[in-house]
Amino acid sequence: MFVKDNKGREIEGVLVKMEPDEQTRLQFEIWFPYTRQAMNLIREGAMLAVKNFASDQKEFHYSILEVVTVLPLHYAIEEIRGNPFPGFVVEAARSASHDWYAQEEEASEETTKIRVIAVPTNLELVNGEKVSIQVESNEPMLGEAVYIFDTPMTERIVNSGIHEKESTIEIGKLVRDEKVGIKARVEDLIRTHFGIFGYTGAGKSNLLSTIIRKLLTNPVTDKEKLKFVIFDLMGEYTGLLIDLLVEMEKAFVVCVEDETLPESVIDYLAGNKKILNKAVEDLTKTMLLPKGLRAKPELFKEPIRKLLSKGGIRIYRERPPTIGEVAGRIKPLSQAQVIKRLIIDLKGMEAYITDRENLRKAMMKIRKAKSQGKALEDIDSLRKELLREYKRFAGRLELEKANVITIPQLINLLNDPRFPSLIIVQAHDPDNLRHFAYLLGTYTYDKRRRTGQIFPLVSFIFDEADEFIPQKPTGTYAESVEIAMTLARRGRKFGLGIGIATQRIRYLDTNIMAQPHTYFVSKLPRKSDREAIAEAFGISEDMFRQTFKFKKGDWLLVSHDATGLESIPIPIHVENAEDAILRFLEEINRDSEVDYDSIPGSG
C-alpha cells in the first residue's frame, strides 16, 4: 500500500506543521529524511497518508493528502543570513553538495531534509477489516508518521469518485507516475464546460485536439455520439485534427466565406475537378501545420486530397433573403401613407432577392410610388437596399450543392444522435466568425429549448477565447459574448456545453469565466491570470508553483464534477497530438500510390 525504498523499508516522514489556508482549508508541512532515492519518489501529485484522530484500536484512519511542493533543504545553508563572509558561504555550499551525493539510500545527516507542502483531498483511507476510501472524518495528527501511497493505491484514490458503469476516458497520466491513469467523466466534462489556460507555447491547441481525439475515438464513448464545434480563429485545427477529418463520416471544415480558402480550392468546389492537384498544393501550402510537422508538408497532401474528394470542406452559404424580408428591414423616416403601403405591398413578395423577374416587379412598384420629402428618402433607401442585397447574393460563385452547407443543415447534424460529428469553423474575417458563432449557437439552443432535446451532447469550443468573450464587448464581440453566456448558463440543461482556450485570461468576461467546472492549467507567468483561476477554483499559490516546472504536455487538472477527486488539482501528462497525427500521416501515405513527383507544380 505504501512506497518502499530499495531495501524494502517504507519511506516515512513526519507531519510537523498544520495551518489554516484560505483556498484549501488546511495546508500541511511534512519533513522526510533526505536521500537521493526519496527525492526521485516524492513528487508533486504524490498521495500521502497520515493517521487522523478518528483512528482507534480496531481500525486506522489515514487522511489522504496531495503533495503540491517538494524542496530539498540543507540547514547549513539555510542558517546563512545577512551578509556573511563569502568564504563561509562557499564552504557551506560545498559541504551541502557533498551531502546530496553521499546520501543515496541512507539518510545519515540531520542537516538535510526534504520539505513537502501538501493539501487535503478531504478523503481518508480506513484500514480495518477491509480497506476503503471515504470522506475524511477528522483532522490529521501532528507529529504522526507520513507515508507515500504506491501506484495501485494512488490510482484508486485519484479515481475514487468514478464508478465502473460511468462513461469515462483516460484524460492523461499522473506526472509523477506514468502508470497511474487519470479518468474523466465524459458527460460532466462536456455538459458542465471546460477551460484550457496556459501561456504562449504551453500547447493549448495540442491539448485540445488530443482531448477531442480521445473523446471521438474512444470505444467507451461511442454510444454517446458526441458532437464538437470548434471556432478556429487561427485556422490551425485542420492540421491538428486531419486524421478525424479524413476518417470520420460526419467531419467537416466549414468556411464562413470564400476568401478563407485559396482560389484554386474554391474553383474545385465549384465543379472544376481537373484542378484537384493545384487545389491540394495550394491548400497544403497555406495551412497552418502543427509545429513539429511543418518540415514535412508533403505528408499532408494525400489526406488533403482525400478530404477534398470526400466533400470534407464546405462553404457556408447564407440563404438569400426574400424581397419581402429586405423591405421589412426598412424603418421609415416619414409617416407618409405612400411608404407604408409600399412596404406592406413588398413584404408580401416571398421570392428570393436573386429572382431577377420578381426584383424587376418590385422596382416597378417603387418607381410608381409618388412621394416627396422624407418619404422620397425612404423610397430611395428601399431601392438601394434591394439592389445591394441583390448584388451581394447574385454575385456569389455558384458551388456544387454537395460542397455547400447552411445553418439548418448544421443544426440537423448536431441534433442527430446516430453518429458523432466534428465541425471546424474558419473565416478570413474574425467579425464573420463571431457572427456565425452567434447564429449557429443561438439557433441550436432555441431549437433544443423548444423541443426539450438533451442528447447528443454538443460542445461549442472557442479557441483564442479572448477574441470571442472579452470584457465590455461591442459589435460582433457582443454577439459572441451573448451566445457564449447563454450556452454557459443555460446550455447544460439541453446537452450544450462550451470549451474555452486562451492565454489571456484576465481579458475574459468574468461571468463566463466562472462557468466552466473543469480547468486545465499550465504555466501562467502573469499574476493577474493566476488570480483569476484561483478565484474560480480556490487554487493556492503553492499549487500554481508546481506548474512552473511543467514540461510540454504537463497540465494541472482540476474539476468540480469530471474527475474522481472533486476540486483537487491533479498534475497530469497528456500525450502529444503530433505523435498521433504522424502515425496517421505515415500510414495514409504508405497505403497511397500517389507519386507526388509526377504532379506538375507539386514541388
Secondary structure, DSSP 8 states (H G I E B T S, - for coil): -B-B-TTS-B-EEEEEEEEEETTTEEEEEEEEE--HHHHHH--TT-EEEEEBTT--SS-EEEEEEEEEEEEEEEHHHHT--SS--HHHHHHHHHHHHHHHHH-SSS---TTEEEEEEEEEEEEEEEESSSEEEEE--S-B-TT-EEEEB-HHHHHHHHTTT--TTS-EEEEEEETTEEEEEEEEEHHHHHHT-EEEE--TTS-HHHHHHHHHHHHHH-GGGGGG--EEEEE-TTS-HHHHTHHHHHH-TTEEEEESSGGGS-HHHHHHHTT-GGGHHHHHHHHHHHS---GGGTT-GGGGHHHHHHHHHTT-EEEE-----BHHHHHHH---SS--HHHHHHHHHHHT--SBTT-HHHHHHHHHHHHH----THHHHHHHHHHHHHHHHHHHHHTS----GGGEE-HHHHHHHHH-TTS-EEEEEE-SSHHHHHHHHHHHHHHHHHHHHHHT---S-EEEEEESGGGTSBSS--THHHHHHHHHHHHHHHGGGGTEEEEEEES-GGGB-HHHHT--SEEEE-----HHHHHHHHHHH---HHHHHGGGG--TTEEEEEESSSSSSTT--EEEE---HHHHHHHHHHHHHHH----GGGSTT--
